[in-house]
Amino acid sequence: MNYRKDKYGNDISILGFGCMRFPNKVGITDAKETEKEILCAIEHGVNYFDTAYIYPQSEVTLGEILERNNLRDRVYIATKLPHYLIKNKEKLDELFKEQLARLKTDRIDYYLMHMLTDCDTWERLCSLGIIEWIEEKKKAGSIGQIGFSYHGNSAEFIKLCDAFEWDFCQIQYNYLDEHSQAGRRGLQYANKKGLAVIIMEPLRGGRLVKNLPEKAQRLFSEYSKKGSPASWALRWLWDQPEVTSVLSGMNSMDMVLENIETASTTEQGSLSDKNKKLLSQVADALNEKIMVGCTGCAYCMPCPKNVDIPGTFAAYNRRHTESKFWGLVDYIICTGLRKNSTAASNCIDCGKCEKHCPQGIAIRKELKNAKKELESPLYKFVIKIVKLFKF
């Protein structure tokens, strides 16, 4: 495993374990499989584990695994404060104590303001006493380093970097988002200020791996140097010295082992101009076909009218990147094979989802577009048959 230094000289594995998408069975975390994968990762040198208060079962699962195997002191835990639930300083303490209990620890090594989107949000927290609270926790040793995770444009990101003496930050960054979100400009600015930079969504929620358009698949298959789409995406990130660690939401042992292999054999500056040109061409091919830049993070959920927003957009994108048939199949599965419909046609234009979307997607507009293409007469016929025989 290769390592890079944080702001205070600690060695952080360049591969971090993202704990939002643990293996699951029917929506319930598969604890045994998750434990195998986490133990394997630690055995091979992964020492940075990222979770959050709102990730279902995540903090509890991680805490139990680390305690049961006596591994707490071999890893760094990063988790996040759901600032949108904070109304006063008392709530800060209440939630933090709950997180310590879930994680079965007395300290959080890297603590983030979750999805801090602008300076106004940070100023609201400051008015509630967050700075004094952070200083108290750091002095007591219950928080090691303080940071924030961010979705938004580079200009606002830079303002946030300057708003406080942060230790680190977490941004969405990949070869498709090189100049969107915080982007390369934000990455380099944070690094210049001495912040460790943790990367999330390196594969764009799987978009840079699954169901790639035919042109992108051909570019990879015909390239002289072989490698999986995932390994190329990670190598692109680790080539850049400003990147401290890259989070991967690993949910299979094959994924864990492949990423460990890539992390152990990739050095910064190792990507040639030819390699970079390949990924630029793949990005162009992806942008030709993708209809909605949804990463499947599900921050827009739950919908008051039960619309499966990420599922709808995944099907809509698959319709355009792969085939109309498989797009329809996905849409039927995610909206019709359920007792209560989760179709886009349920949308009432309330806009609640758009307030929480890290990508700034015009969700209501795109749901209408998806509905127009996906809810065809064939779809409606299949749904009637499903309801008749299944329910």
C-alpha positions as CSV (number, residue, x, y, z in Angstrom):
1,M,0.0,0.0,0.0
2,N,1.2,3.5,-0.7
3,Y,0.7,6.4,1.7
4,R,0.6,10.2,1.6
5,K,0.9,12.7,4.5
6,D,-1.9,14.7,5.9
7,K,-1.5,18.2,7.3
8,Y,0.3,17.0,10.4
9,G,2.5,14.3,8.8
10,N,0.3,11.3,9.5
11,D,0.5,8.5,6.9
12,I,-2.8,8.0,5.1
13,S,-3.4,5.1,2.8
14,I,-4.0,6.4,-0.7
15,L,-6.9,4.0,-0.9
16,G,-9.6,4.9,1.6
17,F,-12.6,2.6,2.4
18,G,-15.9,4.4,1.7
19,C,-18.5,3.0,4.0
20,M,-21.7,4.3,2.4
21,R,-22.3,1.3,0.2
22,F,-21.5,-1.8,2.3
23,P,-22.5,-5.2,0.7
24,N,-26.2,-5.8,1.4
25,K,-28.9,-8.3,1.0
26,V,-32.4,-7.0,0.3
27,G,-31.4,-3.5,1.5
28,I,-29.9,-4.8,4.8
29,T,-26.1,-4.7,5.4
30,D,-24.5,-8.1,5.0
31,A,-22.4,-7.9,8.2
32,K,-20.3,-11.1,7.6
33,E,-19.3,-10.1,4.0
34,T,-18.6,-6.5,5.1
35,E,-16.4,-7.8,7.9
36,K,-14.4,-10.0,5.6
37,E,-13.8,-7.1,3.2
38,I,-12.8,-4.6,6.0
39,L,-10.4,-7.1,7.5
40,C,-8.9,-7.8,4.1
41,A,-8.4,-4.1,3.5
42,I,-6.8,-3.5,6.8
43,E,-4.5,-6.5,6.4
44,H,-3.3,-5.0,3.1
45,G,-2.6,-1.5,4.6
46,V,-5.8,0.5,4.2
47,N,-6.1,2.7,7.3
48,Y,-8.7,5.4,6.4
49,F,-12.4,4.5,6.8
50,D,-15.0,7.1,6.0
51,T,-18.6,6.9,7.2
52,A,-21.4,9.3,8.2
53,Y,-24.2,9.7,10.7
54,I,-26.9,9.3,7.9
55,Y,-25.4,6.3,6.1
56,P,-27.8,3.5,7.1
57,Q,-26.2,1.0,9.6
58,S,-22.7,2.2,8.6
59,E,-21.3,3.7,11.8
60,V,-22.7,0.8,13.9
61,T,-21.4,-1.8,11.5
62,L,-17.9,-0.3,11.3
63,G,-17.7,0.2,15.1
64,E,-18.7,-3.4,15.8
65,I,-16.2,-4.8,13.4
66,L,-13.3,-2.7,14.7
67,E,-14.1,-3.5,18.3
68,R,-14.6,-7.2,17.8
69,N,-11.3,-7.6,16.0
70,N,-9.4,-5.2,18.2
71,L,-8.4,-3.0,15.3
72,R,-9.4,0.5,16.4
73,D,-5.9,1.7,16.9
74,R,-4.8,0.5,13.5
75,V,-7.1,2.7,11.5
76,Y,-8.3,6.3,11.2
77,I,-12.1,6.9,11.4
78,A,-13.6,9.7,9.5
79,T,-17.3,10.5,10.1
80,K,-19.6,13.5,9.5
81,L,-21.7,15.9,11.5
82,P,-25.2,16.3,9.9
83,H,-25.2,20.0,10.3
84,Y,-28.7,20.2,8.8
85,L,-30.0,18.5,12.0
86,I,-28.4,21.0,14.3
87,K,-30.5,23.7,15.9
88,N,-28.4,24.4,19.0
89,K,-25.2,23.5,20.8
90,E,-26.9,20.9,22.9
91,K,-27.8,19.0,19.7
92,L,-24.1,19.0,18.7
93,D,-23.2,17.2,21.9
94,E,-26.2,14.8,21.6
95,L,-25.3,13.7,18.1
96,F,-21.6,13.5,18.7
97,K,-22.1,11.3,21.7
98,E,-24.4,9.1,19.7
99,Q,-21.7,8.7,17.0
100,L,-19.0,7.8,19.5
101,A,-21.4,5.1,20.9
102,R,-22.2,3.8,17.5
103,L,-18.5,3.6,16.5
104,K,-17.5,2.2,19.9
105,T,-14.7,4.7,20.3
106,D,-13.7,7.7,22.4
107,R,-12.4,9.8,19.5
108,I,-13.1,10.6,15.9
109,D,-9.8,11.0,14.0
110,Y,-11.2,13.0,11.1
111,Y,-14.5,14.9,11.7
112,L,-16.3,16.6,8.8
113,M,-19.1,19.0,8.4
114,H,-21.3,16.9,6.1
115,M,-22.1,18.4,2.7
116,L,-21.2,21.9,3.6
117,T,-22.4,23.7,0.4
118,D,-21.7,27.4,1.1
119,C,-20.4,30.0,3.5
120,D,-23.9,30.9,4.7
121,T,-24.3,27.4,6.1
122,W,-21.0,27.6,7.9
123,E,-21.8,31.1,9.3
124,R,-25.1,29.7,10.7
125,L,-23.1,27.0,12.5
126,C,-20.7,29.6,13.8
127,S,-23.6,31.5,15.3
128,L,-24.5,28.3,17.2
129,G,-21.0,28.1,18.7
130,I,-19.5,25.5,16.4
131,I,-16.0,27.0,16.6
132,E,-15.9,26.9,20.4
133,W,-17.3,23.4,20.3
134,I,-14.6,22.2,17.9
135,E,-11.9,23.7,20.1
136,E,-13.3,22.0,23.1
137,K,-13.4,18.6,21.4
138,K,-10.0,18.9,20.0
139,K,-8.5,19.9,23.3
140,A,-10.2,16.9,25.0
141,G,-8.8,14.6,22.3
142,S,-12.3,13.4,21.1
143,I,-11.7,15.0,17.7
144,G,-8.4,14.8,15.9
145,Q,-8.8,16.9,12.8
146,I,-11.6,18.9,11.4
147,G,-12.8,19.2,7.8
148,F,-15.8,19.4,5.5
149,S,-17.2,17.5,2.6
150,Y,-18.3,19.6,-0.3
151,H,-20.5,19.5,-3.4
152,G,-20.8,22.7,-5.4
153,N,-18.7,25.0,-7.6
154,S,-15.0,25.9,-7.3
155,A,-15.6,29.6,-6.4
156,E,-17.7,28.7,-3.3
157,F,-15.4,25.9,-2.4
158,I,-12.4,28.4,-2.3
159,K,-14.5,30.7,-0.1
160,L,-15.1,27.9,2.4
161,C,-11.4,26.9,2.4
162,D,-10.7,30.5,3.6
163,A,-13.5,30.7,6.1
164,F,-11.8,28.6,8.8
165,E,-8.5,26.9,9.7
166,W,-9.5,23.5,8.3
167,D,-7.3,20.5,8.5
168,F,-8.7,18.6,5.5
169,C,-11.5,18.5,3.1
170,Q,-13.4,16.0,1.0
171,I,-14.5,16.7,-2.6
172,Q,-16.1,14.9,-5.5
173,Y,-13.4,14.6,-8.2
174,N,-12.7,12.3,-11.1
175,Y,-11.7,12.5,-14.8
176,L,-15.3,13.3,-15.8
177,D,-15.6,16.1,-13.1
178,E,-12.1,17.6,-13.7
179,H,-13.5,21.0,-14.2
180,S,-16.9,20.8,-12.5
181,Q,-17.7,20.8,-8.8
182,A,-14.6,21.9,-6.8
183,G,-12.6,20.6,-9.7
184,R,-8.9,20.7,-10.3
185,R,-8.9,24.4,-9.4
186,G,-10.3,23.7,-5.9
187,L,-8.1,20.7,-5.4
188,Q,-5.0,22.7,-6.0
189,Y,-6.2,25.6,-3.9
190,A,-6.9,23.4,-0.9
191,N,-3.5,21.7,-1.3
192,K,-1.8,25.1,-1.5
193,K,-3.4,26.0,1.9
194,G,-2.0,22.8,3.4
195,L,-5.2,20.9,3.6
196,A,-5.3,17.1,3.0
197,V,-7.7,16.4,0.2
198,I,-9.9,13.3,0.4
199,I,-11.6,12.3,-2.9
200,M,-15.1,10.9,-3.1
201,E,-17.0,9.6,-6.1
202,P,-13.8,8.6,-7.9
203,L,-15.9,6.4,-10.2
204,R,-18.9,8.8,-10.4
205,G,-21.2,6.4,-8.4
206,G,-20.1,3.5,-10.8
207,R,-20.8,5.6,-13.9
208,L,-17.1,5.3,-15.0
209,V,-17.3,1.5,-14.7
210,K,-20.8,0.2,-15.3
211,N,-22.6,0.3,-18.6
212,L,-20.0,2.3,-20.4
213,P,-21.1,3.4,-23.9
214,E,-19.7,1.2,-26.7
215,K,-17.3,3.9,-27.8
216,A,-15.7,4.1,-24.3
217,Q,-15.5,0.3,-24.0
218,R,-13.8,0.2,-27.4
219,L,-11.2,2.8,-26.4
220,F,-10.3,0.8,-23.3
221,S,-10.2,-2.6,-25.1
222,E,-8.1,-1.3,-28.0
223,Y,-5.6,0.6,-25.8
224,S,-2.1,-0.9,-25.8
225,K,-1.8,-1.0,-22.0
226,K,-4.6,-3.0,-20.4
227,G,-6.5,-2.2,-17.2
228,S,-10.0,-2.1,-15.9
229,P,-12.0,1.1,-16.2
230,A,-11.9,1.4,-12.4
231,S,-8.1,1.0,-12.2
232,W,-7.7,3.7,-14.9
233,A,-9.9,6.1,-13.0
234,L,-8.0,5.6,-9.7
235,R,-4.6,5.9,-11.4
236,W,-5.7,9.2,-12.9
237,L,-6.4,10.5,-9.4
238,W,-3.3,9.1,-7.7
239,D,-1.1,10.6,-10.5
240,Q,-1.9,14.0,-8.9
241,P,0.3,14.9,-5.9
242,E,-2.5,17.1,-4.4
243,V,-4.7,14.0,-3.8
244,T,-4.2,12.6,-0.3
245,S,-6.6,9.6,-0.4
246,V,-9.3,8.3,-2.6
247,L,-12.4,6.7,-1.2
248,S,-13.8,3.7,-2.8
249,G,-17.2,2.3,-1.8
250,M,-16.0,-1.2,-2.0
251,N,-18.8,-3.8,-1.7
252,S,-17.3,-7.0,-3.1
253,M,-14.0,-8.8,-2.3
254,D,-13.0,-8.7,-6.0
255,M,-13.3,-4.9,-5.8
256,V,-11.3,-4.7,-2.6
257,L,-8.5,-6.8,-4.0
258,E,-8.4,-5.0,-7.4
259,N,-8.2,-1.6,-5.7
260,I,-5.5,-2.7,-3.3
261,E,-3.5,-4.0,-6.2
262,T,-3.9,-0.7,-8.1
263,A,-3.1,1.4,-4.9
264,S,0.0,-0.7,-4.3
265,T,1.5,-0.2,-7.8
266,T,0.6,3.4,-8.6
267,E,2.9,6.3,-7.9
268,Q,2.2,10.0,-8.5
269,G,3.3,11.3,-11.8
270,S,3.2,7.8,-13.3
271,L,0.5,8.6,-16.0
272,S,1.9,9.4,-19.4
273,D,0.5,11.9,-21.8
274,K,-0.8,9.0,-23.8
275,N,-2.6,7.6,-20.8
276,K,-4.2,11.0,-20.0
277,K,-5.3,11.3,-23.6
278,L,-7.1,7.9,-23.4
279,L,-9.1,9.1,-20.3
280,S,-9.9,12.4,-22.0
281,Q,-11.3,10.5,-25.0
282,V,-13.3,8.2,-22.7
283,A,-14.7,11.3,-20.9
284,D,-15.8,12.8,-24.2
285,A,-17.5,9.5,-25.1
286,L,-19.3,9.4,-21.7
287,N,-20.5,13.0,-22.0
288,E,-22.0,12.2,-25.4
289,K,-24.5,9.8,-24.0
290,I,-25.2,10.6,-20.3
291,M,-28.5,12.4,-19.9
292,V,-28.4,13.2,-16.2
293,G,-25.2,13.6,-14.1
294,C,-26.6,11.6,-11.1
295,T,-24.1,9.7,-9.0
296,G,-26.8,7.7,-7.1
297,C,-25.8,9.2,-3.8
298,A,-29.6,9.3,-2.8
299,Y,-29.3,12.6,-0.8
300,C,-32.5,13.5,-2.7
301,M,-34.4,10.7,-1.0
302,P,-36.8,9.9,0.4
303,C,-39.3,11.5,-2.0
304,P,-42.6,12.5,-0.4
305,K,-44.4,10.8,-3.2
306,N,-42.2,7.7,-3.2
307,V,-40.4,8.4,-6.5
308,D,-37.2,6.4,-6.9
309,I,-35.2,9.3,-8.2
310,P,-31.7,7.7,-8.5
311,G,-33.3,4.5,-9.9
312,T,-35.2,6.5,-12.5
313,F,-32.1,8.4,-13.6
314,A,-30.0,5.3,-13.7
315,A,-32.5,3.7,-16.1
316,Y,-32.8,6.8,-18.1
317,N,-29.0,7.0,-18.6
318,R,-28.8,3.3,-19.4
319,R,-31.4,3.8,-22.1
320,H,-29.1,6.2,-23.8
321,T,-25.7,4.7,-23.0
322,E,-26.6,1.1,-23.6
323,S,-30.0,0.3,-25.1
324,K,-33.7,1.3,-24.9
325,F,-34.5,-2.3,-23.9
326,W,-32.2,-2.4,-20.9
327,G,-33.2,1.0,-19.8
328,L,-36.8,-0.1,-19.8
329,V,-36.0,-3.3,-17.9
330,D,-34.2,-1.3,-15.2
331,Y,-37.1,1.1,-15.0
332,I,-39.6,-1.7,-14.6
333,I,-37.5,-3.3,-11.9
334,C,-37.0,-0.1,-9.9
335,T,-40.5,1.3,-10.2
336,G,-42.9,-1.5,-11.1
337,L,-41.9,-4.6,-9.2
338,R,-43.0,-2.9,-6.0
339,K,-46.4,-2.9,-4.3
340,N,-46.4,0.9,-4.2
341,S,-45.3,2.6,-7.5
342,T,-42.0,4.6,-7.4
343,A,-42.4,5.9,-10.9
344,A,-41.4,9.4,-12.1
345,S,-45.1,10.1,-12.8
346,N,-45.7,10.3,-9.1
347,C,-43.7,13.6,-8.9
348,I,-45.8,16.6,-7.8
349,D,-43.1,19.2,-8.4
350,C,-42.6,20.0,-4.7
351,G,-38.9,20.6,-5.3
352,K,-37.8,19.0,-1.9
353,C,-35.3,16.8,-3.7
354,E,-33.5,19.6,-5.5
355,K,-32.7,21.3,-2.1
356,H,-30.5,18.3,-1.2
357,C,-29.0,17.3,-4.5
358,P,-25.1,17.7,-4.3
359,Q,-24.9,17.8,-8.1
360,G,-27.3,20.7,-8.5
361,I,-29.5,18.6,-10.9
362,A,-32.8,20.1,-12.1
363,I,-34.5,16.9,-10.8
364,R,-38.1,17.9,-11.5
365,K,-37.3,18.8,-15.1
366,E,-35.2,15.6,-15.7
367,L,-37.9,13.4,-14.1
368,K,-40.4,14.8,-16.7
369,N,-37.9,14.0,-19.5
370,A,-37.3,10.5,-18.1
371,K,-41.1,9.9,-17.7
372,K,-41.7,10.9,-21.3
373,E,-39.2,8.3,-22.6
374,L,-39.6,5.5,-20.0
375,E,-43.3,5.4,-19.3
376,S,-44.2,4.1,-22.7
377,P,-47.4,2.1,-23.6
378,L,-45.2,-1.0,-23.3
379,Y,-44.1,0.0,-19.8
380,K,-47.7,0.6,-18.7
381,F,-48.8,-2.7,-20.1
382,V,-46.0,-4.6,-18.3
383,I,-46.9,-2.9,-15.0
384,K,-50.5,-3.9,-15.3
385,I,-49.5,-7.5,-15.8
386,V,-47.1,-7.3,-12.9
387,K,-49.8,-5.9,-10.6
388,L,-52.3,-8.6,-11.8
389,F,-50.0,-11.5,-11.1
390,K,-47.7,-10.3,-8.3
391,F,-50.0,-8.2,-6.1
